[in-house]
Amino acid sequence: MSDILRINTNTRRSSAVVYNGIVFLGGQTAGDRSQDVRGQTRQALERIDAFLAEAGTDKSRLLTAQIWLKDIKADFDGMNEIWDAWVTPGAASTRATAQCEMGAPEVLVEIIVTAAVKS
């Protein structure tokens, strides 16, 4: 049986969990929530890059992504501009994007990804 590695864990959640060659990232949001959706998306993706690296992988190994937007009509294009520039060419994951009520009113985007660990 494979060991479970938990990264950045507290009593409520882990930022990432690695099990059986797969890394599961919890929802990532921006640290500076005064930014527009482009700035918040960029920051969330930077956090994703850091947690993937800590787990032994990178964005070229993405399997799936979930993106939650506070206002999909207003922010879909801006988020996609940053997402499209970030994704490794030829390595796009599956993806779903939806609008939802966020846990804090200033959060415009939250991103969850799952990736394969490099062997």
N, C-alpha and C positions, 0 to 999 in steps of 0.2 A: 504494500500500500504506500502511496506517495505521501510525503510530509506536506503539511499546509504551511505556507509562509504568509504571515500577515504583516503589512507595511503601514506604518503611521496609524496605529490602533489606539483607540480609547475605549471607554465603557460602552459607547453607543455604536461605533462603526470603525471599520478599517478603510483607509483610502484605497488600498489594493490588497487583493488576496491572490496568491499563486498556488495552483493545485494542478497536478498531472499535466504540466506543460502549458497551462493556460493561465493568463493573468486577467483578473476581473477588476476593473476600476470602478469605484463608486462615483457618484455624480461630482463633477468638477465645475466650480464656478470661479469667477474673477475675485481677486483680492481687493481690487479697487473698483467698487461697484458704482462709482460716480461716472465711469466711462460709458460711452454708447455701446451698442451691440457689437460693433467691430472690435472695440477695445476689450470688452468683456470676453468675446470669443477668443481673441488672441491670448489673453491671460489664462483662460481655461485650458487652451491647447498647450501652452507652456507648462502648466502643471501636469497635464497628461504626459507630455514628453518626459518630464522629470520622474514621474512614478513608473512609467514604462522602463526607463533606464535603470532605476533602482531594482526593478523586477527582472532585469536581464534581457530586455527586448527593446523594440522601437516601433514607431508608427508604420513602418513598412510591413509589419506582421499583424496589422489590425484584422480582426475577423468580423466584428460588427460594431455599430455605434448607434446610440440613441441620443437625440438632441431635443431638448425641451426649450421652447421659446415662450416668453411671457406674452408677446404679441406677434403671431406668425405673419400677419399681413404687413406690419410695419418693419419687421426685422429679418424676415427670411432671406432677402437678397443680400443684406449686409453681412449676416452670418455666413452665408454661402461664399461670399467673396473671400473671406478669411479662411474658411474651411478648404475651399478649392486650392488656394495657394499653399496650404499646409500639407495636404494629402500627398503621399509619395506617388509620383506618376506610375501608373500601371499596377498600383497596389490598393485600389479603393476597396473598402469593406462593404458589407451590406450596411444599410442605414435606414433609420426611421426618424422623422422629425414631426413633432406635434406641439401644439400650444397647450399650456397648462398654467394653473395658478401656482406661482412660486412660493417657497417657504418664507421669503423675505421680499417686500415690495420692490426693492432696488435691484434685485437679480433679474437680468434680462435673458440669460441663457445658462443652461446646465447641460453638461455633456458626460455621457457614460460610454466607455469603450471596453471591449474584450479583445485580447490579442494572444497570439501564440508566442511562447518564450523561445528564444533562439537556442538551438541545440548545440 
